[in-house]
Amino acid sequence: MQDINNAYYNQNAQAFSYSTFSVDMLPLYSEFLPYISAGGHILDGGCGSARDAKAFKDSGFKVTAIDASEELVKIASQYLEQKVEHKTFQQIIETNTYDGIWCCASLLHVPHNELSQVFGKLSNALKQNGALYVSFKYCRDEHETNPEETTNPAIKSPEIKNPETTNLKITNLKINSQREHNGRFFTDLNEQNLNDLLADQKDLQLKKTWITGDKRAGREGEQWLNAIIIKKPKKTNDVDGASAANFQNQEQLSDDKRQKPVGEDFAYMDVGTRATQEQLPAALQNSDIDPVDGASAAFVLNQKQLPVALKNQNKAKQ
């Protein structure tokens, strides 16, 4: 499938790019960009002509753009005035990198049986609370034939010619939501399909979906499924629950077996030798404070929930 789609876009790169520039994308940008902080880092996955990547860049966002078509990468790099990576979704390996990922009419070329893996890669690449935008041709039913679908790949679009397919075998594929049309393979989705795919992604949460008509002239009858997906933030420790329980367990251990808690929320490093407790009261900065007590107190203080009893804990031991 990837080879066939790439053959199409490589042969039609110029015509395809020109056909995208006049499309009004502001309504879709207005749905996505409010989730991205000013100057945030956006990945345009399957950027095509780099129309959207350039709009984001011109709006002050940091942009990384990728596409699987070699010819589109050349055009996009020139238009974006920065290097666009020749890369597929399956080759994404970044972790915790992007504030937002934009996949406009691009994931629809990923085979249905690979979409779950690709969503996992996109999830890994997103930062916590990051936003993912995706769009697919709308599939009203998994077994419904799309009105545009044809069993004859030789039928040509009036605007763009089909690629040469002498050495490429194209079959009429309609399994679940997959189909072939005019020399390209598509995966169509509806709301239920998308929910099923995201069910395996424990870090992703579907925020909203909506349906739009195609913005290109003469194709207004085609419908698109749009979605905003958020990467869930990791849960922090409950001060009065997990942290308190850990503190109590540490109290029951002998001094020589106590474990020093580790975590970036702790202001404590090593009381007396690596003091980094400027936010702690002077009474808690004394070098005779037990390391466990100092760490726990610093953690609670940072959470603005330091109880009086914990402040006076050292006095109670004397």
C-alpha positions in Angstrom: 0.0 0.0 0.0 2.7 2.5 0.9 4.6 2.0 -2.4 1.4 2.5 -4.4 0.5 5.7 -2.5 4.0 7.0 -2.8 4.0 6.3 -6.5 0.8 8.4 -6.9 2.1 11.4 -4.9 5.6 11.3 -6.4 4.1 11.5 -9.9 1.5 14.1 -9.0 3.4 16.1 -6.4 3.1 19.5 -8.1 -0.5 19.2 -9.1 -1.5 17.9 -5.7 0.3 20.7 -3.9 -1.3 23.4 -6.0 -4.7 21.9 -5.3 -4.3 22.3 -1.5 -3.1 25.9 -1.3 -6.4 27.6 -1.9 -8.3 25.6 0.8 -9.6 27.6 3.8 -8.2 25.8 6.8 -8.9 28.4 9.4 -11.9 26.6 10.9 -9.8 23.6 11.5 -6.9 25.6 12.9 -9.2 27.3 15.3 -10.2 23.9 16.7 -6.6 22.7 17.2 -4.4 25.6 18.0 -6.1 26.7 21.3 -4.7 23.5 22.8 -1.1 24.5 22.0 0.7 27.0 24.1 2.3 30.0 22.4 5.5 29.1 20.6 4.8 25.4 21.2 6.3 22.6 19.1 4.0 21.1 16.4 4.7 18.0 14.3 2.9 18.1 10.9 2.6 14.4 10.1 2.2 13.7 6.4 2.6 17.4 5.7 2.1 17.2 1.9 2.7 20.6 0.5 3.5 22.0 3.9 0.5 24.4 3.7 -0.4 23.8 7.3 3.1 23.6 8.6 3.8 27.1 7.1 0.7 28.5 8.6 1.8 27.3 12.1 5.3 28.5 11.6 4.1 32.0 10.5 1.9 32.0 13.6 5.0 31.7 15.8 5.0 28.0 16.5 8.1 25.7 16.2 7.4 23.2 13.5 8.7 19.8 12.4 7.3 18.4 9.2 7.5 14.9 7.7 6.1 13.2 4.7 6.5 9.7 3.0 6.7 11.0 -0.5 10.1 12.1 -1.7 8.8 14.6 -4.3 6.4 16.2 -1.8 9.3 16.5 0.7 11.2 18.6 -1.9 8.2 20.9 -2.6 7.4 21.2 1.1 10.9 22.0 2.1 11.1 24.8 -0.4 7.7 26.2 0.6 8.3 25.9 4.4 11.8 27.3 4.0 13.2 24.6 6.3 14.1 20.9 5.9 11.1 18.5 5.8 12.0 15.0 6.8 11.4 12.1 4.5 9.7 9.8 7.0 6.7 7.6 7.5 4.5 7.4 10.6 5.9 4.0 11.4 9.4 5.5 11.6 8.5 8.0 14.4 10.6 7.3 17.4 10.5 10.6 19.4 9.3 10.6 23.0 7.7 13.5 24.9 8.7 15.9 22.2 5.7 17.7 20.7 3.1 20.0 22.2 0.8 19.1 19.3 0.7 16.7 16.4 -1.3 17.6 13.2 -2.4 14.7 11.0 -4.7 16.3 8.4 -5.8 13.8 5.7 -2.6 11.8 6.2 -3.3 8.9 8.6 -6.0 7.8 6.2 -3.2 6.2 4.1 -2.0 4.0 7.0 -3.4 0.4 6.7 -6.1 -0.3 9.2 -4.1 -3.1 10.9 -1.2 -0.7 11.5 -3.2 2.3 12.9 -3.1 1.1 16.5 0.7 0.9 16.4 0.9 4.3 14.8 -1.4 5.9 17.4 1.0 4.4 20.0 4.0 6.1 18.3 2.1 9.4 18.2 1.2 9.1 21.8 4.8 8.5 22.8 5.9 11.5 20.8 3.4 13.9 22.5 4.1 15.7 25.7 1.6 15.3 28.5 -1.5 17.3 27.8 -0.4 17.5 24.2 -3.1 17.6 21.5 -3.4 15.4 18.4 -5.6 16.3 15.5 -6.6 13.7 12.9 -8.9 13.5 10.0 -10.2 10.6 7.9 -12.7 10.3 5.1 -16.0 9.4 6.8 -17.1 5.8 6.6 -20.8 5.6 7.4 -20.6 1.8 7.8 -17.6 -0.6 7.8 -19.0 -2.4 4.8 -20.5 0.5 2.9 -19.0 1.3 -0.5 -17.8 4.9 -0.9 -19.6 6.6 -3.8 -16.2 7.5 -5.3 -14.8 4.0 -5.1 -14.0 2.4 -8.4 -13.0 -1.1 -9.4 -11.0 0.3 -12.3 -7.8 2.1 -11.3 -7.3 3.3 -14.9 -10.1 5.8 -14.5 -8.4 9.2 -14.1 -9.2 12.2 -12.0 -9.9 15.3 -14.1 -7.2 17.3 -12.3 -4.5 14.7 -11.5 -3.3 11.8 -13.6 -2.8 8.4 -12.0 0.7 7.1 -11.6 2.2 4.5 -13.9 1.3 1.2 -12.4 3.0 -1.2 -14.8 5.1 -2.7 -12.0 2.6 -2.2 -9.2 -0.3 -4.5 -8.5 -3.4 -2.7 -7.5 -6.4 -4.6 -6.3 -9.8 -3.4 -5.4 -9.5 -3.6 -1.6 -12.6 -3.2 0.6 -11.9 -5.0 3.9 -13.6 -3.3 6.9 -12.9 0.4 6.2 -10.2 0.1 3.6 -10.6 0.9 0.0 -8.8 1.8 -3.2 -9.6 4.8 -5.3 -7.9 6.3 -8.3 -4.5 4.7 -7.6 -4.4 5.3 -3.8 -5.4 3.2 -0.8 -7.5 4.7 2.0 -8.6 3.8 5.4 -12.0 5.4 6.2 -13.2 5.7 9.7 -16.4 6.7 11.6 -16.7 7.6 15.3 -17.1 4.0 16.4 -14.0 2.9 14.4 -12.0 5.6 16.0 -13.1 4.8 19.5 -12.2 1.2 18.9 -8.7 2.1 17.9 -8.2 4.4 20.8 -9.5 1.8 23.3 -6.0 0.3 23.4 -4.2 3.6 23.9 -4.3 4.1 27.7 -2.6 7.5 27.5 -4.9 9.0 24.9 -8.3 10.5 25.5 -10.7 11.5 22.7 -11.7 15.1 23.4 -14.2 15.7 20.5 -15.2 14.6 17.0 -17.1 16.5 14.3 -18.0 16.1 10.7 -17.1 18.5 7.9 -17.6 18.7 4.2 -14.7 18.7 1.8 -13.4 22.3 1.2 -12.1 21.6 -2.4 -14.2 22.9 -5.3 -16.5 20.2 -6.7 -16.1 17.9 -3.8 -18.4 19.5 -1.3 -20.4 16.3 -1.0 -17.6 14.3 0.6 -17.5 14.1 4.3 -14.6 14.1 6.8 -14.3 12.8 10.3 -12.3 15.2 12.4 -11.0 14.5 16.0 -9.0 16.2 18.8 -7.3 13.7 21.0 -5.4 14.6 24.2 -2.5 12.9 25.9 -3.5 12.4 29.5 -1.2 13.9 32.2 0.5 11.4 34.5 -1.1 11.2 37.9 0.9 12.8 40.8 1.3 11.2 44.2 -1.4 11.9 46.7 0.3 13.8 49.5 -2.0 12.5 52.2 -2.2 9.0 50.6 0.8 7.4 48.9 3.4 9.8 50.3 2.1 9.7 53.8 1.9 5.9 53.7 5.5 5.8 52.5 6.6 8.1 55.3 4.9 5.9 57.9 6.5 2.8 56.5 9.9 4.5 56.7 9.3 5.4 60.3 8.9 1.7 61.1 12.4 0.8 59.8 15.6 1.0 61.8 17.8 4.0 61.0 20.3 2.0 59.1 17.7 0.5 56.8 15.7 3.5 55.9 15.5 4.3 52.2 15.9 7.7 50.8 12.9 8.6 48.7 13.5 9.7 45.1 11.5 12.1 43.1 11.8 15.5 41.3 9.1 16.9 43.6 11.5 16.6 46.6 13.4 19.8 47.5 15.7 17.6 49.7 19.0 16.4 48.2 21.2 15.6 51.2 20.6 17.6 54.4 23.7 19.3 55.7 26.0 18.4 52.7 23.9 19.2 49.6 21.4 21.6 51.1 18.9 22.8 48.5 16.1 23.6 50.8 15.8 27.4 50.5 12.1 27.1 50.7 12.1 25.2 54.0 11.9 26.9 57.3 15.2 27.3 59.2 14.1 24.7 61.7 14.0 22.1 58.9 17.4 22.9 57.5 19.4 21.7 60.5 21.8 18.9 59.6 20.5 16.7 62.4 17.1 16.2 60.8 16.5 12.7 59.6 16.9 12.6 55.8 13.5 10.9 55.4 11.8 13.5 57.5 13.5 16.3 55.6 12.5 14.9 52.3 8.9 14.3 53.2 8.6 17.7 54.8 10.0 19.4 51.8 7.7 17.5 49.5 4.6 18.5 51.5 5.8 22.1 51.8 6.1 22.3 48.1 2.6 21.1 47.8 1.6 23.9 50.2 0.0 21.3 52.6 2.6 21.1 55.3 0.7 20.3 58.5 1.7 21.8 61.8 2.3 18.3 63.3 4.9 17.6 60.6 6.6 20.9 61.2 7.1 20.0 64.9 8.0 16.4 64.3 11.6 16.9 65.1 10.8 18.5 68.4 8.5 15.5 69.3 11.4 13.1 68.8 13.6 14.9 71.4 
